[in-house]
Amino acid sequence: MAKVLIVDDDITVRDVLKVMLNGHVIVEATNGSDAVKYFKIFKPDIVLMDVMMPEMDGVQATKKILEIDPNAKIIAITAFASSKGQEMLDAGSVAVLEKPFTRKSINELIGKYVGPKS
């Protein structure tokens, strides 16, 4: 079971991810600033990071989290993968998952970086 930090300003996306990630420990943040704060507190195994958010976007939050832990595993989640995906990879994300996604695709991607649920 992985500890997953879900970062998205859209409650619907967070709720869908919580259902798709049933069996994992979930921590939620609604913006990049909270993501950085919660990363320090909860030390998640993986971060699912929306790109476009208020206060601090996913690119800025990814860079700050990687300053805290250079080995952090951050997966960018965006509806704008063609335009924002490379920006997130350049910031240090390990992968980009385009919205909409499936339960299978999100769990396979998490499994690739943190191993299967136990």
N, C-alpha and C positions, 0 to 999 in steps of 0.2 A: 504494500500500500504506500503510495507516494503522497507527500505533502505538496499540494498544488496551490500556488497563489494565482487567482484569477483577477486580472486587472481589466476592467471595462466600465465605461460610464453608463452603459445601457443595461438596466436591470434584467431585461428579457434575455440578453445574451448570457449574463451571469447565471440566470436561472436554468437556461438550456444546458450550459456547460456543467452545472452541478448535477443535473440529471444524467448527462452523458458520462460523467466521471464518478458515478456512484461506486463507492468502495474506496475511494481516495479521501484523504483528509483535505478539506477545502478551506482556504482563507480567501476573502474577497476584498478588493480595493476598487474604488470608483474613479481614481485618477492616478497619474504618475507619482505625485507627491506622496500619497498614501502608500503606493506600491513600494517606494523606497523605504518608507518608515516600517511597513509591515515585513519587508524582506529582512531588515535588521532584527526585528523581534522574533519572527517565526522561522527564519532560515529554511524556506521551502526547498524541496528537491528540484522543482521546476516552476517556471513562471509562464503563464499564458498572458501575453501583453497585447492589448489593443493598441493601435497606432495613434488614432486621432481622438484625443480626449482634452477636456479643459484643464486648466492649471499647469499641468506638465504633460507633454505628449509622450508617446511610447518610445520615441527615439531618445529623448532626454532621460527618461526614467531608466531605459536599458543601459545607457552609458553610466549613470550614477550607481546602479546596482552592480555593474561590473567593476566599478572602482572599489566597492565594498568587498566583492568576491569575484575575482577574475575567472573563477570556474563555474559561475552561475550559469544555469541552463535556462535560456529565455526563448520562447517560441512566440513570434509575432503572429497575431491574428488580425486580419484586415480584409475588408471588402475591396481594398485598393491595392492588391498585391502587385499589379503591374507597375504602378507608380511609386508605391511606398515600400514594397518588399525589399528592394535592393538597399534602400536607406536603412531599414532595420537590420539587414545582414551586415552592412557596413558599420553599424553601431555596435554589433556584437551578438545579435540573435543567432541561435544555432539553426533556425529554420523559420519558414514563413508558411502559415496555413491560411488559405483563402476562404473567406466566408462566401457562401454557406459551406459548412463542413458536416461530416457525418460522425456518428459515435465511433465507428470503426477507424476512420482516419485520425481522429484526435487521440484515441487510445493507442493506436499503433505508433504514432509519433511520440507520445509520452513514453511508451515502452522502449522506444529506440534510445532514449536518453536517460531513463531512470530504471529501466528493467520492468518486468511484469508485476502486476499487483500480487501481493502475497496474502 
